[in-house]
Amino acid sequence: MNVRMGLLMLALGVTVWLSLTAPDEAPGEVAQAVVRPASRGGVVGKPALTAGGDALLPALSPRPAPYKSLDAALAAELAEKEPPIFHAQTWNPPPPKVVAKVEPPKAPPWPYAYLGKQSAQGEWWVYLTLGEDTRVVKKDQVLDGKYRIDRIEPPWMSVTFLPLNEVQTVNIGAFK
């Protein structure tokens, strides 16, 4: 053991001895607050006493808020006018804007099945079927009020879907 350790042990022993041998305070005694007015020129005045001998204590008054921004009414007013100073921040890039692409309407697929074709007197006739219904069509004829036959030139037939005025091409096979 060195000298430093010995001094620390001595200090500990003195502290324990003083705490055990110190006189106990009476349980009924209460310390009273002493009011001292602000000193002028370094001289401390005596506290003012009332007729009963009690010291006069100044009345407590509420302090104003240290900053105007802490006033609830002003904070609400500022929140309506300007965004908050400390808003949420992120390093992530903003999400991409979703733009709904509206595609123009398209004609439905050609509903008729090709059965065959015939050339008579320089004009082509095409045989089509829809379910059990068989039809024979030629150029400039309208089918069901929806399709107009524009051109028949094997191996293709041009058809216009009338509600959208969209042209479709149907394969009718090569000329034999």
Secondary structure, DSSP 8 states (H G I E B T S, - for coil): --HHHHHHHHHHHHHHHHHHHS----TT-----------BTTB-----B-TTS-B----------SSGGGSHHHHHHHHHHS--SS----SS--------------------EEEEEEEETTEEEEEEEETTEEEEE-TT-EETTTEEEEEEETTEEEEEETTTTEEEEEE-----
